[in-house]
Amino acid sequence: MSSRRATINDVAREAGVSPSTASVVFSGKTPTSEATRARVLAAAESLGYTGPDPRAASLRRGRSGIVGVVFDQHLGTAFLDPVTTHMMDGLADGVSRLGAALLLLRDDGVTVSEPSLHTAPIDAAVLIGCSPRMRDSLEIVRGRGIPVVVVEGDAGEGVPRVLLDNADAQRAAASHLASLGHSDVVIVTLPVDAGRRRGWIAADAVVGVDVTADRLRGAREIFPDAPALAAATSSIDEGAVAGRTIFAERRPTAVIAQSDLLAAGVIRAAEEAGLRVPQDVSVTGFDGVVVDGLAPHVLTTLVQPATAKGRAAGEAVAAMLEDATPSGLDLQCTFRAGTTTAPPITT
């Protein structure tokens, strides 16, 4: 038996119509009579023809039909963060009109795997600004002459970017704490550099990750002297490590965490230290995602439109590949007060 895939010519021959007529039935670009349409579809069904081969269409356009999404860490780790999942859902929606597939690429500067950002047959790339390696990945993509869109990062002039009001949003959470009477505050940040080093951030340190720097700036506009502790990634375990470090050395009345997962870990560490949340220590997060194991607490946080953020990036990619002018999109977070913040106890 032959395993050859049926073609539009086979369908046309079976239906007794021209190949162009059969093609029109599947593309829908030109009206055809119901009788002709029914005859072509019946022929296609009998031959097992399901539609044009997308690979052929991509070759005719000189494209692969693939959009690369770049991560700087193990993909299993990246997708433990609900923000990543929501963003990828939106990104898939945004590129859907292209009929393109998403290829997840790991670029951590160490792991050697294929396909890589250097070699993958991609038409465009999406870079994530909270990645410590975003700028390194950008140089690779630019060197290949591939269109690129950046989510939450500054890639320089001419590169479309989707922005979130990170500084303003974090300022809102800090202002909330200040309004409750807090002044002794510690900040737990997302990674500050490609090395993902943990530890206290020196006052004169350069923070090389856009998202981390923006959120830190927003918090320090309200608490300029607040010490900051860097986590290696956004996870509950990393938040717990940071929280244990903080509570072993000092007892602030509030902790500002740069993600909900970090905040959940800080709460875990506080409870391990015998502290009550929010009576002894208030905690704020950032993201507005569902965090398993956080109950009965309802986290005070900033709710970010993660799905809309991904969709905006996908639509910008689609515009670029359709030779249209992509437009950046500024998105805003919404402050949500929960049960993890309260006035400090005065003694």
Helices and strands as residue ranges (DSSP letters): H 8-15, H 19-27, H 34-47, H 54-61, E 66-71, H 75-78, H 82-94, G 96-98, E 101-106, E 124-128, H 134-144, E 148-151, E 161-164, H 166-180, E 185-189, E 199-200, H 210-220, E 228-230, H 236-249, E 254-257, H 260-272, E 282-284, E 301-303, H 306-321, E 329-331, E 334-336
